Amino acid sequence: EEARIAWALEAMGYRFTGSDGEATVLSVHKARGRARLAAAGVSVPPGRLFRHPDEVTAQAAAELPFPLIVKPTAEHGSLGIGPQAVVADEVELRERVRYVTERYRQAALVEAFIPGRELAIALWGDPPQMLPPAEADFSAFPDPYTRIVSFAAKWQPEAFEYWNMPSLCPAPIDASLALRLEEIWRRVWQIVGCRGYARLDT
């Protein structure tokens, strides 16, 4: 409902902090945000949208670089994201697309799973300034395909991930990487049309 509220406030002439309705839609709807970034020349992982498990054909699967991660296209807070979201073949892909489309009643965004670090970058102000980046500490997860900031890691105190995936802030990164991240995210801020503040994950 965030975008709807922003549009309502705009229509009534109220001032408010943060981004407008259009930027909020792009931040909530992963496929739309991804398309906007790709159109502007920002590198995005290979992927596609599936609206029904029957669309997961052998040909469609052959065009995607496994392993893949399958996400609900319009959810926040890592809803629907956990180790089961990472799939290794056509059968697993079809079943996960079925789960997402039936459980969340929306399309499934499927992208190449890129193992590595996960950084959260906060931007603030106008023009935006980058605050110290934070990094998810994956040291308790030796399998690179379980290194995901999942729903359980954020919201389920009974889960192993919740207690064993701390956030390191500031992240242990060198000055050259920090500068590169700032360049990328200033560009993303402009493309999306952010205003006031934003958090961007990479």
C-alpha positions in Angstrom: 0.0 0.0 0.0 3.0 2.4 0.2 2.7 3.7 -3.3 -1.1 4.1 -3.0 -0.6 6.2 0.2 2.0 8.4 -1.5 -0.2 9.0 -4.4 -3.1 9.9 -2.1 -1.0 12.4 -0.2 0.2 13.9 -3.4 -3.4 14.2 -4.7 -4.5 16.0 -1.5 -1.6 18.4 -1.7 0.2 17.2 1.5 4.0 17.3 1.9 5.7 14.1 3.1 9.2 12.7 3.5 10.6 10.1 1.2 10.0 9.1 -2.3 6.9 9.7 -4.4 4.4 7.1 -5.6 6.3 6.2 -8.8 9.6 5.6 -7.2 7.9 3.6 -4.5 6.3 1.3 -7.1 9.7 0.7 -8.6 11.1 -0.2 -5.2 8.3 -2.6 -4.4 7.7 -4.2 -7.7 11.0 -6.1 -8.5 10.3 -6.7 -12.1 9.4 -3.1 -12.9 12.4 -1.8 -11.0 14.7 -4.3 -12.7 13.3 -3.3 -16.1 13.8 0.4 -15.4 17.4 -0.2 -14.4 18.2 -2.4 -17.3 16.7 0.2 -19.8 19.0 2.8 -18.3 22.1 0.6 -18.8 22.5 -0.7 -15.3 23.7 -4.3 -15.2 21.1 -6.7 -13.8 21.3 -10.5 -13.4 19.9 -12.7 -16.2 16.3 -13.6 -15.5 12.7 -13.5 -16.4 9.2 -13.4 -15.0 7.0 -16.4 -14.7 3.2 -16.0 -14.1 2.3 -19.7 -14.1 4.3 -22.9 -13.5 3.3 -24.1 -17.0 5.5 -21.4 -18.4 8.5 -23.2 -17.1 9.3 -25.3 -20.2 12.5 -27.1 -21.1 13.2 -24.3 -23.5 12.6 -21.5 -21.0 14.8 -23.3 -18.4 17.6 -23.9 -21.0 17.8 -20.1 -21.5 18.5 -19.4 -17.8 21.8 -19.9 -16.0 21.3 -22.2 -13.0 21.3 -22.0 -10.0 18.5 -19.5 -9.9 16.7 -17.6 -7.1 12.9 -17.4 -7.3 11.2 -14.4 -5.6 7.7 -13.0 -5.3 7.8 -10.0 -7.6 6.0 -7.5 -5.3 6.8 -8.3 -1.7 9.0 -6.6 1.0 10.9 -7.9 4.0 12.3 -11.0 2.2 8.8 -12.6 2.2 9.0 -15.9 0.3 12.8 -15.9 0.3 14.9 -18.6 2.0 17.1 -21.5 1.0 14.2 -23.2 -0.8 14.1 -20.2 -3.2 17.4 -21.3 -4.7 16.8 -23.9 -7.4 19.2 -26.1 -9.4 17.2 -27.5 -12.3 14.0 -27.3 -14.3 12.0 -29.5 -11.9 12.9 -27.4 -8.9 12.3 -24.2 -10.8 8.8 -25.3 -11.8 7.9 -26.3 -8.3 9.1 -23.0 -6.8 7.3 -21.0 -9.4 4.2 -23.0 -8.5 4.7 -22.2 -4.8 5.2 -18.5 -5.3 2.3 -18.0 -7.7 -0.1 -20.0 -5.6 1.0 -18.8 -2.2 1.5 -15.1 -3.0 -0.9 -14.8 -5.9 1.6 -13.0 -8.1 4.2 -13.6 -10.7 7.6 -15.1 -9.7 10.8 -13.2 -10.6 13.5 -15.6 -11.5 17.1 -14.4 -11.6 20.6 -15.9 -11.7 21.8 -16.6 -8.1 25.0 -14.7 -7.6 27.0 -16.0 -4.7 29.0 -13.4 -2.8 28.8 -10.5 -0.3 25.5 -8.7 0.5 25.8 -5.0 1.3 23.1 -2.6 2.4 23.7 1.0 1.5 21.7 3.9 3.0 21.5 7.2 1.2 20.2 10.4 2.8 19.6 14.0 1.8 19.4 16.1 -1.3 21.8 15.7 -2.9 22.1 12.2 -1.3 25.0 11.3 0.8 26.0 7.6 1.4 26.0 6.5 5.0 28.5 3.8 6.1 27.5 0.5 4.3 26.4 -2.5 6.3 27.2 -6.1 5.4 25.5 -9.4 6.3 28.0 -11.6 8.0 27.7 -15.0 6.4 30.6 -16.7 8.2 28.2 -19.2 9.9 27.0 -20.4 6.5 29.7 -22.4 4.6 27.4 -23.3 1.7 27.4 -20.2 -0.6 23.8 -21.1 -1.7 22.5 -20.6 1.8 24.0 -17.1 2.2 20.7 -15.3 1.8 19.2 -12.6 4.0 16.0 -14.6 4.3 12.6 -14.0 5.9 13.8 -16.2 8.8 16.9 -14.1 9.3 14.9 -11.0 9.6 11.7 -12.0 11.4 11.9 -15.4 13.0 13.7 -15.5 16.4 13.4 -19.3 16.6 15.5 -19.6 13.4 19.2 -20.3 13.3 19.6 -17.5 10.7 18.1 -14.9 13.0 20.9 -15.2 15.5 23.8 -16.1 13.3 23.6 -13.6 10.5 24.6 -10.3 12.2 25.0 -7.1 10.3 28.5 -5.5 10.3 28.4 -1.7 10.2 30.5 -0.2 8.9 31.2 -3.0 6.4 34.8 -4.1 6.1 35.4 -2.7 2.6 38.2 -0.7 1.2 38.0 2.9 -0.1 37.9 2.0 -3.8 35.0 -0.4 -3.4 33.1 2.2 -1.2 33.6 4.8 -4.0 32.4 2.4 -6.7 29.3 1.5 -4.6 28.5 5.2 -4.1 28.8 5.9 -7.9 26.5 3.0 -8.7 23.9 3.8 -6.1 23.8 7.6 -6.8 23.0 6.5 -10.4 20.3 4.1 -9.2 18.8 6.8 -7.0 18.5 9.1 -10.0 17.0 6.4 -12.3 14.4 5.3 -9.8 13.6 8.9 -8.7 14.3 8.5 -5.0 13.8 11.4 -2.7 14.9 12.1 0.8 16.3 8.7 1.8 16.6 5.2 0.5 18.2 1.9 1.3 19.7 0.0 -1.5 21.0 -3.6 -1.4 23.7 -5.2 -3.5 
